Amino acid sequence: MIGRWRGSRTDRVQRTSPLAGVPTPPSAGVLACRVLDPVNEPVTHAEFAVTDAVGRPVVSGGADPYGSFMTTLPAGEYRLAVSAEGYTPYRATTQVAENALASLGDVTLHLARPPELPDAGDWEIEPAHSSVGFTARHIGLARIHGRFTSFAGVIRVADPMERSAMHVVIDAASIDTNMRMRDDHLRSADFLDVERFPTLEFYSERFVHKGGNRWAVTGALSLHGVTRTVTLDTEYLGLGNGMEGEVRAACRATTELHRDDFTMSWQTMLARGIAVVGPSIGVELDVQVVRKA
């Protein structure tokens, strides 16, 4: 049995409008779409960027758990770019009208071709085009940015890549936060204790492909006389040629370390009035490798 509508004509229009429940200012409309993968599953990590007709950024954001995106825009012509890790970007141009819904419907992203992997063999880190950096929160203040200026490493690339291995050695005394007094303190027994533990070492035999150009590299990090399992969230950037024509491969990687895991207790240091860096440290690696001679 179909019930009768009990409401004014105005209520009926508002409840059946495609913009019902969406606050829309005068002279504005709504742009919307849903992003799916090739098997019609939502791409929940999709990112959206909307620009105007001359390419100026207007709004950006991420998909909701259903792969959907919706934004209110002044009436006009817009360009929408949709991107997601492991997929080929999607671009479209659309017109947004006043008090109207401009829907692109379901947008399907196609899998991107992964970048070519380096050939099997030994590859060494080139320090001149690589960096080992970190970011830490100063207790109650701003972030501290630092780096290690002396390091070396080798990656033994296997076929398949998942069987590869790597070994990296970092000179602990090469820490540099652009403040000599702080760096001397970080080298002391309160922190790195470089006289007893002159190096940081990372060794891994576990390379896991996460899809697209994403990899997880899990291994053992030895720091301050303690060894812990650490996973590097790695973005492989592909192959290129250097100035001398040599082939090189590049990647970026991040991880987070907790000082308590390596017996450097920040609570104890606070009790002693030592407030240099916080309990967690973000590590950022930019690495280029070349074939080992």
N, C-alpha and C positions, 0 to 999 in steps of 0.2 A: 504494500500500500504506500502510495506516495503522499507525504504530508504537504500541507499548504504552507507557503512562505509567510511568516508573521513578521513583517518589518516594513519600514518605509521604502520607497523607491530608491532613495539615496543610500540607505543601508545595503540594499540589494546590489547596487552598482559597486559600492566599496568592497563588499565581500566577494564578489565575483571578478573584480579587477585583478589582472596579473601583478599589480603593484600593491595589492592589499597587504597591509602589515609592514610595508617598506616605507619609512619616512622619506618623502621625496620633496625637496624644496621646489619653489616655482621655477619654471624654465629649466627643469632638469628631468632626466630619465634614468633608467637602470640598465647596466650592461651585465650580462650573466652568461655562464657556460659551465659545463661539466667536463672533466678531463678523464678519459679512460685509456687503458692500455690495450694492446692488440687482442686480448681475450676478454675485453669489456669489464675489467676490474678497475675501480677508481684509483687514480694516481694521487695518493694523499700527500705526497711531498712536492707536488707541482708548484712552481712559482709563476706569478703573473706580473707583467709590467705593461701599463697603459700609457701611451704617449699621444699628444695631440697631432694635428695634421702636419705640423712642421717639425715633429720629432722631440718636442719638449716633454719631459716626464710629468705625468699627471698623478698617477697613483700606482702602488705596487702592493703585493701581498701574497699569501699562500693559500692553498686549497684547504677546505674543511675536511673532516674525516670521510666525506662522500666524494671527494674530488671536485667539489663545486666552488665556484667563485662568483661573487656578486658585489657590484659597487655602484654608487650613485654618482652621476656625472652631469655637468651642464650639457645642454643639447649641443650637438656638433658631431664632427667626424673624428674617429679615433683609430689608433692602431694598437692591437693587442698582441703581445708576445708571451707564449707559454713555454716554460722550460722545466725540465726535471732530469735529475742525474740518471744517465744511461739511455736517454731518449733524444731523438732529433727534435730541435725546437719547432714550434708551430707559430705561425704569424698570420694575422688576418686584419682586414680593415672593415670597420662597420660604422654605421650612422646611428647616433642616439638621438631620439626625438623627445620632445617635452611630454612628460607624464605618460611615458610608454616604456615597454620592456624591449630592449634589443638583446635577444637571446641568440647565441651561436649554437645552442643545443649541445649535443655530445661531440666533443673533440677527441679524436683518437691520436695518441702519440705513438710513433713507431720507434722501435729499438734502434739506438745508434750503433754503428759499427765500432767496437772497441779499438783503441789505438794499438798500433803494431808493437809487440813486445820485443825487447832486446834479444839478440842471439844468445844461445847457450855459451857459457864461458865465464871467466872472472872479469868483473868490472870493479873499478876502484872509484871512491868518492874523490871528486876534484874540489879541494877546499876553496880555490879562488872563485868558484861559482856556486858555492854551497854555504848554508848557514845553519847553526844550531842555536836557536833562541829560546827564551823562556819569559813568562810573565807571571809575576807574583803580586799579591795584594800587600801593600805596606799596612801594618796594623792600624786601622782607623783612618788611613789616608789613601792617597791615590795608588795606582798600579806602578810597579817597578818593572821595567823592561831591560833584559840583559841577554848576553850571549856567551858562548865559549868560542874563543878565537883559534884554538888549536885542536884538531881532531883528524882522524883517519879511519878509513873503513873499506871493506871489500864485500861485494855481493857476488856469490857464486850462482849465476843464473842457470837453471836447469830446464829441461824440456820433458815434462810440462813445468810451467812456472811454479806450480804449487810445491814442487820438491826443491825449491831454491833455498839458499842459506845466506846469512849475512853476519858480519862481525864488525862492530864499530867501537873505537877507543877514543875517549875524550880526555884531554889534559885538564884536570880539575883546576889547576892553578891559573888557567887561561880565562877564568870567569871575568866578565867585564860588564858592569852596570853603569859605566860612565861616572863613577864616583870612587876615587881611590880609597878613601877611608872605609867606605862600605865594602868594597871588594876585598880589602885586607881582612875585614871582619868575617866575610863569607868564606875566606880561605882558612880561617882559624879553626881551632878545635870546637868552637861553638856550632859550626855548621859543617863545611865539607871536610875539614881536618886534612888538608892536602899533604901534610908531612907523613901521615900514616896511610892515607888512601889517595895516592897521586892521580889515579885515573877513574873514570866512569866507563863501564863496558856494557855493551848490549850485544847479545848473541841470539839469533833466531833461526829456526828450521821450519817455521810454520807460516806459510803464505796462503791465505784463503781469499779466493775471489768472491767479492760481494755483489758483483754485477756491474756492467759498464766499465768505468775506469776506477772503480773503488776496490781496495784490497784491505784486508786486516793482516798485519804482520805481528805475530805474537812471539815473544821471546823472554829471555832472562836479563834483567838490568841489575848490574852490581854497582852499588853506590854506598859510600860510607861504611864499607865492610859488610853490607847486607845485600842479599840477592832476592829480587821479587819478580813475579811474572807481570809483564807490561804488554799491552796491545797498542800498536800504532794504527790509527785510522788514516789510511793512505790513499791519496789521489794520484794515480799514475798519469803523467802529462804527455807521454809519448816520446818519440825519437826526433832528433834534429842534428844538424851539422854545425860544428864549431868553426871558428875563424880559420883554422888550419885544415878544414874539411873533414875532421874526424867525426865519427858518429858518436853521439852522446844521448843518454836517456835521462829523464827528469821526473821528479815526483815531489809532492808535498805530503807531510804527515803531521799529525797532532796526537797528543795524549795528555793525561793529567796525572801528576804524581802527588802523593800525600807524604809530607815530611815524617809523620809518625811511623809510617811503614819502614822508614830507613833510620829509625832510632834518633831522629833529630826532633825532640819534643818541643813544640812551640809553647805549650803551657808552662813548662819548666823555665823557658827563657823569659816568658812574660813575668813570672814570679821573681826573676832576677833583674827585671827592669830592662831586658833586652827586647827591643821591638824593631825588627828589621824587615822580615817578610812573613806572610801569613802561612797557614797550615797546608795550603795546596798550591801547586805550581803547574801552570799550563806550559807545555813544551811544544814548540813549533819548529819543524824541520823543512828546509828547502834544499833539495839535494840534486846535484847533477853527477852522473857517473860516466866514465869512459872506459874503453877496453884496457885491461891491464897489460902492460908491455911484457 
